[in-house]
């Protein structure tokens, strides 16, 4: 691939620190790694024999590390159409069957591939270069991420309380499929990490949790789960384990919350639980859009940061993006009626880069622009970004952290000029270099139309694209093996 030089950056977000935004520097990339960060003169003096093959003039551009989406479902972009049917978020099992299991169970390998590709394209377009993908049909999901060129964290979803028509595996088969994915696809040096993923604590029997934890330990990979997202779920789980002091205490004793644990949402966590998560070294992925629009709650992120919890950021939905999530993270907590409301201006950007990278043990590869790290780099053309006024280079000499505030308050919806992943330019001058965006978007719209018609027909028949295997919120001893 030769040398690519991002020349004379108007703004360069080197590290997510208060003084991490500089001006006038350049970034040199050799093959798939960052070779140099400094002035162009310094580069040419230190590397006289390495003339750039590709030069990208960034005198009117922001250059920053690619964003890391710590939690997403690339295959769920069509899912919100199920809101057309009655549902109640206060009754978890019932709403899941309507709003999640049916549209997931409807998916085929072809539709999942097209929808996942469209979601990956949306992510790349809005600056995400790494995405965690909680998914069914993981082989197809892997293929879509590989073909899109994005850096992936593949997380095959496992549960025991339901089965989907499209992914009809029992709990033992789920574990074996996850093992296969780790052995076949897990290779962080080649853009793919595999995490062990139980869907949620209330729809997985503990024999499945135990097997998942064993896989995580055996292969030294992350253990991830949706966690403390719905009030109804927390209340029912606390009732189930009340003799142990509540569900959180039970799961802590069980060893589910460790330094290898990545907890999605955490929007119902209480202060003493946050303190225990901090001590355990687990990470929380904040999903402000979905928590607000679906659950009517908001994670206590200022307190998490105060206690030292590593917080990453995610979009949780294929047509959302991390740019918008950064803005929401900045503004939502200031209006929440809680004692802790503030955090430094750079923290949403930290969460969207180094925080999410650290959650998955990838912070040595991505999350900052430093020599030796992987070349995951995005640029934003300020000549086409009237919404990013009044960012000015004079602030780098006066109050550089204010640049984070000015960027984050207006960044929602911003698209990239260049998107580079592992040294390869996937976007150049605001256009994809190889991906056919229109083709996949058109196909996904067609799949959505078909899905809605099929869901209506199922409802008229009183049927579903999934079936319940056992009730949620039960102990293992209440379930016999013959129904699993």
PyMOL commands that set and color helices and strands:
alter all, ss='L'
color gray80, all
select helices_A, chain A and resi 40-46+79-84+92-106+109-125+138-148+171-185+188-190+206-219+231-240+242-244+247-254+271-280+288-295+301-307+322-332+347-359+382-384+386-388+395-398+401-408+437-461+476-478+481-483
alter helices_A, ss='H'
color red, helices_A
select strands_A, chain A and resi 3-7+11-13+21-22+26-30+33-38+54-57+61-65+67-72+128-135+151-158+162-164+192-194+196-200+223-227+261-265+283-286+310-313+377-381+418-421+424-428+431-432+466-468
alter strands_A, ss='S'
color yellow, strands_A
deselect
rebuild
show_as cartoon
